[in-house]
Amino acid sequence: MSRRKNRERFEAMRRLDPDYHGFRGHGNEPSKAGNAPLEAVTCSVCGRKKNVPRGVAVEQGDRFVCARCQEEGVGARD
């Protein structure tokens, strides 16, 4: 990747998160507050596996419908 593209990517990340300091390695990644532990759940409509916060996984269980299916209106509940 070119230096220009690296700089553009870094600037884009800074716009999204002003505290972004760049990649510091997998062992040194800062933990973000509010990161909920994720759990893999299978969508009951399309069958795709999605990582969702553990609270949502426990709450919805086998009735989980992914965001993509919800946007398409498939499996929408009234």
Residue, then its C-alpha position, 0 to 999 in steps of 0.5 A: m500500500s502506498r504512503r498516500k493511501n496509508r495517510e488517507r486511511f489514518e486520517a479517516m480513522r482520526r475523523l471517526d475517532p479523534d483519540y485514534h493513535g494508529f495500529r499498535g500491534h495485536g498485543n497492544e490494542p487498547s480496550k474500548a469502554g463499552n465493548a460487550p462480549l460477543e457470541a455467535v448466533t445463527c439467524s433464524v431466517c437466512g441461517r447466517k452466523k452473526n456475532v452479537p452482544r451476549g445480552v442479545a443472544v441470550e434474550q433472542g436465542d433461536r428467534f434471532v433475526c439479523a439486521r440484513c433480514q430485518e431491513e429486507g422485511v423478511g421474518a418481520r414480526d408485527 
